[in-house]
Amino acid sequence: MIYDCVIIGGGIAGLQAAIQLGRYDHTVLVIDADEGRSVWCKTYHNVLGWPDGISGEELRHAGRKQAREVGVFFVKDIVTSIQSPSPFKIDTKTGQQYSARRLLISTGVKDRLPDIPHLKDCLGISVYVCPDCDGYEIKDEPSFVIGSGNAGANMALELTYWNRDLVYINHEEEEVNRELLNKLKHNEIQYIQKPVSEILMNDHMNLIGLRLDNGKEIFRRKGFVAFGGNKVESSLAKQLGVELLENKHILVDSRTKETNVKHVWAAGDVVAHSEQVTIAMGDGSQVAIWIHKSLR
């Protein structure tokens, strides 16, 4: 079977594109490793219609259900290689091969997060990664930033827009340049260069603070993480000869989202944009329209 379109990555952008393409009555397969950002985020607070928040898991579940209702197929697998040109031959980790007339890469970005006990339990609920998405959540709430070197320092400074009561814990004890140290001091941001051993939760699994390696406990109910070095999942695109930016994001046409390789599109966080779920949704719809136009 040759699918009209295979979508690699079943996060928010990939699911939105799948729904749109399914509604065009195209044959669509989504190959998803189930490891993306939206798997980990417990709550998105900035999505239209969900003022109390909705989790990535809920959005993904609803999206898959909606896509299946319009005939979209799903497999949980990891794509290992792609042969071009169209029809593309797509090989996976489990040994399967799929063929597609069109290809959408929506593989996203993988955040670099330390293995601190209970950290992932808090993501999107009381610990956040994106100040544009969730800076509002720490407004007037004493908060911490767990990070690494300059990346964490810059995050702490960015958050002063919402909050002046901040402590930055340099978990990896990487060097912070003198200029940033001076800015932290000028903004009265407490600076601690010690690893974090544990996120502290109460009996109801609500964040209450953190414990450092030296045993010191810091009690704050909100926080951010900023470690830098996030991985843009664009290796498959590079394999196809797709043009990448210096930061490894995929370069696409701003209108159509098509890459420099004919019949290969990209959408979502793997493309350079503000990395917000709402933008990923728009990307998914937009790219699907142009994939449809190419198939007519």
Disulfide bonds with the S-S distance in Angstrom:
none
